[in-house]
Amino acid sequence: MVGWALTKDWSEQLDFIFKQDHYRHLLEFLEYESAHNKTIYPPKDQMFNAFDLSSFKNTKVIILGQDPYHNEGQAHGLSFSVPDGIRVPPSLRNIYQELSSDLSITPSQSGNLTHWATQGVLLLNSALTVEKNSPGSHAKSGWVDFTDTVIDILNEKKQNLVFLLWGAYAQKKTELIDQDKHLVLMTAHPSPFSAHKGFFGCKHFSKTNDYLKIHKLKTINW
């Protein structure tokens, strides 16, 4: 796994993590899995896409997922997003449906959310890798320590962030966030199994932009 690196301003914030034992253990785990012919998603060069596309300085919104898609071709390092040409997954279809209802935006035919990321939306999965066809398989590999530290640093060093926490797993992260400094919006997960329990009608996209406007920050072109 030689060659992993973050873009400059993320590196300034997070390089200390890469020197810690738990990160070394994570690398050893991933190297072991690869050496034993396990297929890991996303590809190595896309694992840090969420950081590469959304700088620390420009991050304004965090959408937290659990782990990457585990089917071939879907994961590319951004929570809920898939590359162009891949069928839009059910949860993202529901996200698009709520976006259409909230802001009258015509749903995209593509599930690629890169255009959100480049505007300062950090599309962060709690675990950044997963084994093929095995959801949650890397949840205890060490990634959660890494991504919790990311949330800690964002919470401490920035002001007026918007955290979109969809579903019970994401909502556990409220303990890491100072809600006097940041806006936390919570509702049900957009999965077809739960979207009807509050995700539909939550209006998180307009609420996010309203908050950014109040704090004189550029809104997101969803």
ABEGO torsion letter per residue (X at the ends): XBGBBBBAAAAAAAAAAAABAAAAAAAAAAAAAAAAGBBBOBBAAAAAAAAAABBAAABABBBBBABBBABBGABAGBBGBBBBGBBBBAAAAAAAAAAAAAAGBBBBABABAAAAAAAGBBBBBABABBBBGBBGAAAAAGAAAAAAAAAAAAAAABBGBBBBBBEAAAAAAAAABBAAABBBBBBBBABAAAAAAGABGAGAAAAAAAAAAAAGBBBBBX
